Amino acid sequence: MHRSRFVILTTLTAAALSWATPVVGVRSLQAAEADRNGSPAQPPADQMLARILEHFDQAQRETNTMVAGFTETKNLKLLAKPVVSRGEFFYNRPNQVRWEYLEPDHKVFIITEDMYIAYYPGLKRAEEVPIKKFVGKRLFRFLGVGQSIEELGKYYDFKLAPRSDIKGTHLLLLTPSKKRVRERVAEMKIWVDDTTFLPRQLQYVESDGDSTLLAFHDIRVNVEVAEQRFHIDLPPDVIVSETYNGFSLGQQSF
């Protein structure tokens, strides 16, 4: 697995909200404020998107921790059937993330302000790489959690889908606004819960057509998350690399 999928997943998570024709996102919020001050009214779709983004932004600010189960479904051109994995996700504001895959293979990925750690128990291999070695360490966060609208708007243009295929959600459609992101990502979708305004499901489609769908369940926010979740005590027989080989070790990691 190459680095781009890691960056996509953890960017996190990444992104900023605007829409072309007319542009919405950060600017839609400004337009909403102008509307309240007597400017020409926005179209209903723009108003709805602006309201959703305001609530989305508020939910990010108010989410200090998050714990959830997840199911990951990968559709890869080279494989006849989807690859389905399940695990647990932990987030601690502002920048501690743990993805722990429990099946079919056990593997753990941790991102903190200073370090990226990958651990493959079955292979007895691990990686410990300082975040400063990666270009743009602000990308190493979880998509849609802990990100402000302003931060997200630096990477993507957003559009509100006319309808969502998941009951109780709003579907946001993201298209990359930066060339370096477009080289990796063709499209991203975020299904935002219409009550909590946190991501319930997200999907990204890579430029080569491969796609990954992450569905969250049993979501709990602002619960206690032990600091130890973001540390790993590696067994003495584990070979630790200080360079990013990443997903070449765990072929279905992300």
Kinemage of the C-alpha trace (Angstrom):
@kinemage 1
@onewidth
@group {chain A} dominant
@subgroup {mainchain}
@vectorlist {calphas} color= white
{ca met a 1} P 0.000 0.000 0.000
{ca his a 2} L 1.472 3.328 -0.960
{ca arg a 3} L 1.764 6.513 1.010
{ca ser a 4} L -1.046 8.344 -0.766
{ca arg a 5} L -3.760 6.223 0.841
{ca phe a 6} L -2.332 6.938 4.257
{ca val a 7} L -2.281 10.664 3.614
{ca ile a 8} L -5.828 10.557 2.221
{ca leu a 9} L -7.191 8.687 5.209
{ca thr a 10} L -5.465 10.674 7.893
{ca thr a 11} L -5.851 14.037 6.345
{ca leu a 12} L -7.500 14.498 7.620
{ca thr a 13} L -8.810 14.683 7.318
{ca ala a 14} L -8.784 16.786 6.251
{ca ala a 15} L -10.095 19.529 3.926
{ca ala a 16} L -11.907 23.040 3.350
{ca leu a 17} L -15.233 23.760 2.142
{ca ser a 18} L -16.159 25.634 -0.931
{ca trp a 19} L -18.292 24.935 -3.919
{ca ala a 20} L -17.897 26.060 -7.493
{ca thr a 21} L -20.940 27.672 -9.096
{ca pro a 22} L -21.566 29.266 -6.815
{ca val a 23} L -18.644 28.829 -4.458
{ca val a 24} L -19.753 27.541 -1.072
{ca gly a 25} L -17.843 26.442 2.014
{ca val a 26} L -15.994 28.962 4.067
{ca arg a 27} L -17.306 31.635 1.752
{ca ser a 28} L -20.844 30.298 2.028
{ca leu a 29} L -20.728 30.987 5.753
{ca gln a 30} L -19.643 34.530 5.039
{ca ala a 31} L -22.447 34.836 2.520
{ca ala a 32} L -24.930 33.614 5.108
{ca glu a 33} L -23.773 36.350 7.449
{ca ala a 34} L -24.096 38.914 4.665
{ca asp a 35} L -27.616 37.651 3.983
{ca arg a 36} L -28.575 38.297 7.594
{ca asn a 37} L -27.304 41.846 7.121
{ca gly a 38} L -29.612 42.523 4.207
{ca ser a 39} L -27.708 41.248 1.176
{ca pro a 40} L -29.513 39.313 -1.571
{ca ala a 41} L -30.769 35.954 -0.349
{ca gln a 42} L -28.781 32.810 -1.122
{ca pro a 43} L -30.392 29.974 -3.075
{ca pro a 44} L -31.968 27.385 -0.717
{ca ala a 45} L -29.260 24.794 -1.484
{ca asp a 46} L -26.541 27.263 -0.508
{ca gln a 47} L -28.352 28.137 2.695
{ca met a 48} L -28.691 24.467 3.616
{ca leu a 49} L -25.015 23.763 2.946
{ca ala a 50} L -23.984 26.815 4.952
{ca arg a 51} L -26.072 25.640 7.925
{ca ile a 52} L -24.661 22.130 7.742
{ca leu a 53} L -21.096 23.441 7.615
{ca glu a 54} L -21.715 25.702 10.590
{ca his a 55} L -23.009 22.749 12.622
{ca phe a 56} L -20.190 20.552 11.315
{ca asp a 57} L -17.629 23.128 12.434
{ca gln a 58} L -19.253 23.414 15.852
{ca ala a 59} L -19.235 19.619 16.258
{ca gln a 60} L -15.483 19.556 15.555
{ca arg a 61} L -14.843 22.212 18.184
{ca glu a 62} L -16.925 20.361 20.769
{ca thr a 63} L -15.473 16.895 20.117
{ca asn a 64} L -12.578 16.337 22.483
{ca thr a 65} L -12.504 12.546 22.195
{ca met a 66} L -14.173 9.964 19.991
{ca val a 67} L -14.346 6.185 20.141
{ca ala a 68} L -16.020 4.052 17.475
{ca gly a 69} L -16.028 0.733 15.753
{ca phe a 70} L -15.463 0.767 12.018
{ca thr a 71} L -15.858 -1.398 8.958
{ca glu a 72} L -13.580 -0.708 6.030
{ca thr a 73} L -14.497 -1.921 2.546
{ca lys a 74} L -11.874 -1.594 -0.160
{ca asn a 75} L -12.674 -2.094 -3.834
{ca leu a 76} L -9.426 -2.628 -5.714
{ca lys a 77} L -9.161 -3.088 -9.455
{ca leu a 78} L -6.675 -5.918 -9.032
{ca leu a 79} L -9.016 -7.972 -6.816
{ca ala a 80} L -12.263 -9.681 -7.834
{ca lys a 81} L -13.909 -9.191 -4.437
{ca pro a 82} L -13.911 -6.306 -1.967
{ca val a 83} L -11.521 -6.507 0.993
{ca val a 84} L -13.448 -6.036 4.241
{ca ser a 85} L -11.707 -5.221 7.528
{ca arg a 86} L -13.048 -4.338 10.963
{ca gly a 87} L -11.567 -2.581 13.923
{ca glu a 88} L -11.670 0.245 16.450
{ca phe a 89} L -10.929 3.942 16.163
{ca phe a 90} L -9.769 6.294 18.934
{ca tyr a 91} L -9.302 10.053 18.761
{ca asn a 92} L -8.045 12.485 21.379
{ca arg a 93} L -7.998 16.178 20.623
{ca pro a 94} L -6.070 17.758 19.085
{ca asn a 95} L -3.918 15.259 17.208
{ca gln a 96} L -3.855 11.748 18.694
{ca val a 97} L -5.367 9.028 16.517
{ca arg a 98} L -5.355 5.249 16.763
{ca trp a 99} L -6.665 2.889 14.085
{ca glu a 100} L -6.620 -0.699 15.331
{ca tyr a 101} L -7.559 -3.354 12.797
{ca leu a 102} L -8.816 -6.480 14.528
{ca glu a 103} L -9.797 -8.652 11.552
{ca pro a 104} L -8.933 -10.249 9.273
{ca asp a 105} L -5.395 -9.186 10.285
{ca his a 106} L -4.340 -7.426 13.469
{ca lys a 107} L -2.453 -4.179 12.909
{ca val a 108} L -2.240 -0.841 14.646
{ca phe a 109} L -1.566 2.647 13.309
{ca ile a 110} L -1.000 5.571 15.653
{ca ile a 111} L -0.527 9.216 14.785
{ca thr a 112} L 0.446 11.868 17.325
{ca glu a 113} L 1.856 15.359 17.043
{ca asp a 114} L 5.376 13.952 16.926
{ca met a 115} L 5.274 10.352 15.733
{ca tyr a 116} L 3.740 7.914 13.266
{ca ile a 117} L 3.771 4.303 14.464
{ca ala a 118} L 2.711 1.210 12.544
{ca tyr a 119} L 2.731 -2.207 14.197
{ca tyr a 120} L 2.163 -5.534 12.435
{ca pro a 121} L 2.097 -8.212 15.182
{ca gly a 122} L 1.864 -11.119 12.743
{ca leu a 123} L 4.964 -9.948 10.898
{ca lys a 124} L 6.813 -8.915 14.062
{ca arg a 125} L 7.562 -5.654 12.326
{ca ala a 126} L 6.958 -2.039 13.248
{ca glu a 127} L 7.728 1.479 12.074
{ca glu a 128} L 8.395 4.527 14.198
{ca val a 129} L 8.796 7.646 12.091
{ca pro a 130} L 8.897 11.263 13.328
{ca ile a 131} L 6.068 13.266 11.787
{ca lys a 132} L 8.556 15.981 10.847
{ca lys a 133} L 9.930 13.613 8.205
{ca phe a 134} L 6.651 13.778 6.311
{ca val a 135} L 5.840 16.682 4.049
{ca gly a 136} L 3.000 18.714 5.516
{ca lys a 137} L 2.480 17.254 8.975
{ca arg a 138} L -0.866 19.055 9.221
{ca leu a 139} L -2.185 16.298 6.945
{ca phe a 140} L -1.703 13.694 9.646
{ca arg a 141} L -5.101 13.959 11.229
{ca phe a 142} L -8.324 12.118 10.951
{ca leu a 143} L -10.697 13.209 8.231
{ca gly a 144} L -13.630 15.096 9.540
{ca val a 145} L -12.698 14.972 13.225
{ca gly a 146} L -11.115 17.951 14.946
{ca gln a 147} L -10.860 19.975 11.743
{ca ser a 148} L -12.280 23.460 11.336
{ca ile a 149} L -14.107 24.524 8.202
{ca glu a 150} L -11.238 26.877 7.421
{ca glu a 151} L -8.682 24.059 7.577
{ca leu a 152} L -10.780 21.714 5.476
{ca gly a 153} L -11.335 24.402 2.862
{ca lys a 154} L -7.658 24.489 1.972
{ca tyr a 155} L -7.878 21.156 0.187
{ca tyr a 156} L -11.383 20.569 -1.147
{ca asp a 157} L -14.417 22.185 -2.734
{ca phe a 158} L -17.670 20.980 -1.172
{ca lys a 159} L -21.135 20.436 -2.581
{ca leu a 160} L -24.268 19.182 -0.869
{ca ala a 161} L -25.829 16.187 -2.624
{ca pro a 162} L -29.542 16.620 -3.416
{ca arg a 163} L -30.264 13.589 -1.245
{ca ser a 164} L -28.396 11.069 0.891
{ca asp a 165} L -28.674 7.319 0.443
{ca ile a 166} L -28.307 6.817 4.217
{ca lys a 167} L -31.257 7.797 6.361
{ca gly a 168} L -30.541 10.497 8.931
{ca thr a 169} L -27.495 11.929 7.163
{ca his a 170} L -26.468 14.757 4.862
{ca leu a 171} L -24.140 13.756 2.025
{ca leu a 172} L -21.237 16.107 1.319
{ca leu a 173} L -19.378 15.690 -1.982
{ca leu a 174} L -15.750 16.786 -1.973
{ca thr a 175} L -13.567 17.466 -4.986
{ca pro a 176} L -9.874 18.323 -4.557
{ca ser a 177} L -8.972 21.949 -5.155
{ca lys a 178} L -5.205 21.374 -4.970
{ca lys a 179} L -3.276 19.714 -7.758
{ca arg a 180} L -1.223 17.588 -5.393
{ca val a 181} L -4.418 16.224 -3.866
{ca arg a 182} L -6.083 15.629 -7.257
{ca glu a 183} L -3.130 13.438 -8.201
{ca arg a 184} L -4.203 11.026 -5.448
{ca val a 185} L -7.912 11.601 -4.908
{ca ala a 186} L -10.644 11.800 -7.521
{ca glu a 187} L -13.547 12.254 -5.102
{ca met a 188} L -14.403 12.054 -1.436
{ca lys a 189} L -17.780 11.746 0.254
{ca ile a 190} L -18.745 12.381 3.865
{ca trp a 191} L -22.095 11.262 5.264
{ca val a 192} L -22.733 13.683 8.152
{ca asp a 193} L -25.167 12.659 10.869
{ca asp a 194} L -28.074 15.097 10.858
{ca thr a 195} L -28.215 15.130 14.666
{ca thr a 196} L -24.602 15.059 15.860
{ca phe a 197} L -23.094 16.499 12.655
{ca leu a 198} L -20.174 14.097 12.978
{ca pro a 199} L -19.092 11.806 10.121
{ca arg a 200} L -21.033 8.558 10.108
{ca gln a 201} L -19.448 7.227 6.944
{ca leu a 202} L -16.823 8.397 4.480
{ca gln a 203} L -15.521 7.231 1.145
{ca tyr a 204} L -12.662 8.219 -1.075
{ca val a 205} L -12.047 7.260 -4.671
{ca glu a 206} L -8.463 7.372 -5.828
{ca ser a 207} L -7.328 8.682 -9.177
{ca asp a 208} L -6.758 5.098 -10.374
{ca gly a 209} L -10.345 4.079 -9.551
{ca asp a 210} L -9.685 2.157 -6.329
{ca ser a 211} L -12.020 3.143 -3.504
{ca thr a 212} L -12.248 2.834 0.260
{ca leu a 213} L -15.448 3.087 2.305
{ca leu a 214} L -15.279 3.602 6.081
{ca ala a 215} L -18.483 3.101 8.064
{ca phe a 216} L -18.520 3.961 11.775
{ca his a 217} L -20.773 2.428 14.409
{ca asp a 218} L -21.198 2.644 18.194
{ca ile a 219} L -19.852 6.183 18.079
{ca arg a 220} L -19.143 7.751 21.473
{ca val a 221} L -17.853 11.272 21.894
{ca asn a 222} L -16.274 13.054 24.839
{ca val a 223} L -15.698 9.838 26.756
{ca glu a 224} L -12.491 9.055 28.593
{ca val a 225} L -9.749 7.660 26.359
{ca ala a 226} L -6.671 6.395 28.166
{ca glu a 227} L -3.438 8.066 27.138
{ca gln a 228} L -1.929 4.590 26.792
{ca arg a 229} L -4.084 4.047 23.699
{ca phe a 230} L -1.664 6.242 21.807
{ca his a 231} L 1.448 4.364 22.847
{ca ile a 232} L 2.652 0.868 21.980
{ca asp a 233} L 5.050 -1.233 24.034
{ca leu a 234} L 6.649 -3.329 21.324
{ca pro a 235} L 7.840 -6.853 22.199
{ca pro a 236} L 11.632 -7.264 22.152
{ca asp a 237} L 11.537 -9.567 19.104
{ca val a 238} L 9.855 -6.941 16.889
{ca ile a 239} L 12.045 -5.436 14.174
{ca val a 240} L 11.587 -1.663 14.221
{ca ser a 241} L 12.257 0.508 11.199
{ca glu a 242} L 12.816 4.244 11.472
{ca thr a 243} L 11.953 4.820 7.831
{ca tyr a 244} L 8.523 4.848 6.238
{ca asn a 245} L 8.033 1.599 4.358
{ca gly a 246} L 4.474 1.635 5.431
{ca phe a 247} L 1.918 -0.189 3.516
{ca ser a 248} L 4.384 -2.312 1.632
{ca leu a 249} L 4.488 -4.273 4.902
{ca gly a 250} L 0.768 -4.498 5.496
{ca gln a 251} L -0.716 -4.819 2.058
{ca gln a 252} L -4.281 -4.102 3.155
{ca ser a 253} L -3.465 -1.560 5.815
{ca phe a 254} L -5.412 1.428 4.567
